[in-house]
């Protein structure tokens, strides 16, 4: 099994709330969305 790590991010609260609302409608958690983003930029 792959090792996991934790990241910490500071961002505007309104941006976070708006993004999380969209993620809920897509059926994604913030962690899943960040993993998708990281996989795309390293592809």
Buried (B, 14 or more C-beta within 10 A) or exposed (E): EEEEEEEEEEEEEEEEEEEBEEBEEEEBEEEEBEEEEEEEEEE
